[in-house]
Amino acid sequence: MRMWMVDVRYMCDAHLRQEHNDVHAIQRRLRAKTSTTDIIAEPMSVFKRHEALAHEMLKRNFAHNSPLKKLHSVNKDQIIWSTESLAELLAGCKSCRERVLNAQSVDS
């Protein structure tokens, strides 16, 4: 499980959906207060990240019927460096690389 924490516009459909599923799984683990040492996540950002992923899913005309309740007692202060995460994502996914190039050409 992981949160990429990159601009959601850059993620291919598969990575967008997978991170959305992972965010739900991460929150379940946080609610159950089970170990999170094996996941790559920003526990303090789960709710906000879910909102960004859900918004992007709707923009791409994907169904989204899984709201996330905000956790109020998260005490994990882990941060993901989005530049390193983006480099890893782009190195491993041609579709994500294409989305970044298309987004950059639109922004120019």
Wavefront OBJ file of the C-alpha trace (Angstrom):
o trace
v 0.000 0.000 0.000
v 1.222 3.449 -0.805
v 0.267 7.040 -1.286
v 2.193 8.570 -4.175
v 1.405 12.168 -3.140
v 1.999 13.470 -6.666
v -0.312 15.733 -8.637
v -3.306 13.510 -9.414
v -3.422 14.837 -12.980
v -0.113 13.039 -13.626
v -1.371 9.600 -12.620
v -2.588 7.094 -15.180
v -6.015 5.564 -14.598
v -4.557 2.407 -13.052
v -2.364 4.265 -10.547
v -5.196 6.665 -9.693
v -7.578 3.809 -8.923
v -4.939 1.834 -7.043
v -3.973 4.732 -4.811
v -7.652 5.383 -4.117
v -8.068 1.764 -3.011
v -4.874 1.975 -0.972
v -6.045 5.136 0.818
v -9.151 3.278 1.970
v -7.026 0.340 3.136
v -4.605 2.660 4.921
v -7.433 4.350 6.762
v -8.838 0.975 7.838
v -5.426 0.124 9.299
v -5.237 3.485 11.067
v -8.733 3.060 12.522
v -7.858 -0.417 13.760
v -4.607 0.980 15.193
v -2.646 -1.834 13.571
v 0.938 -1.497 12.422
v 1.575 0.780 9.454
v 5.315 0.186 9.183
v 4.903 -1.760 5.941
v 3.063 0.976 4.047
v 4.220 4.166 2.357
v 1.754 6.772 3.517
v 1.196 10.179 5.044
v -1.350 9.317 7.722
v -2.079 12.985 8.427
v -2.990 13.485 4.743
v -5.257 10.482 4.137
v -8.558 12.393 4.095
v -7.286 15.308 1.987
v -5.576 12.932 -0.438
v -8.750 10.867 -0.785
v -10.665 14.019 -1.682
v -8.136 14.878 -4.421
v -8.207 11.339 -5.816
v -12.022 11.197 -5.775
v -12.277 14.580 -7.506
v -9.893 13.451 -10.249
v -11.775 10.158 -10.638
v -15.018 12.078 -11.202
v -13.269 14.361 -13.731
v -12.300 11.217 -15.640
v -15.897 9.959 -15.479
v -15.112 7.104 -13.094
v -17.711 6.095 -10.574
v -16.925 7.075 -6.991
v -19.229 5.864 -4.256
v -16.880 5.451 -1.316
v -16.692 8.552 0.848
v -14.070 8.597 3.570
v -14.712 9.797 7.098
v -12.087 12.057 8.577
v -9.924 10.570 11.314
v -9.401 12.873 14.262
v -6.832 10.948 16.252
v -4.011 10.260 13.820
v -0.638 10.739 15.445
v 1.688 9.527 12.713
v 3.829 12.334 11.333
v 5.319 10.722 8.221
v 5.954 12.733 5.057
v 6.364 11.486 1.486
v 8.683 13.478 -0.741
v 6.562 13.969 -3.844
v 9.499 14.734 -6.161
v 11.134 11.379 -5.380
v 7.766 9.649 -5.578
v 7.042 11.219 -8.969
v 10.440 10.147 -10.300
v 9.749 6.569 -9.196
v 6.254 6.608 -10.683
v 7.457 7.979 -14.026
v 10.377 5.567 -14.200
v 8.005 2.631 -13.938
v 4.905 3.699 -15.866
v 4.759 4.809 -19.483
v 1.120 5.937 -19.132
v 1.992 8.227 -16.220
v 4.931 9.671 -18.191
v 2.582 10.456 -21.087
v 0.100 12.169 -18.736
v 2.890 14.369 -17.334
v 4.025 15.373 -20.830
v 0.432 16.150 -21.847
v -0.193 18.161 -18.663
v 3.003 20.124 -19.162
v 2.097 20.971 -22.764
v -1.350 22.184 -21.622
v 0.194 24.291 -18.825
v 2.665 25.944 -21.249
l 1 2 3 4 5 6 7 8 9 10 11 12 13 14 15 16 17 18 19 20 21 22 23 24 25 26 27 28 29 30 31 32 33 34 35 36 37 38 39 40 41 42 43 44 45 46 47 48 49 50 51 52 53 54 55 56 57 58 59 60 61 62 63 64 65 66 67 68 69 70 71 72 73 74 75 76 77 78 79 80 81 82 83 84 85 86 87 88 89 90 91 92 93 94 95 96 97 98 99 100 101 102 103 104 105 106 107 108
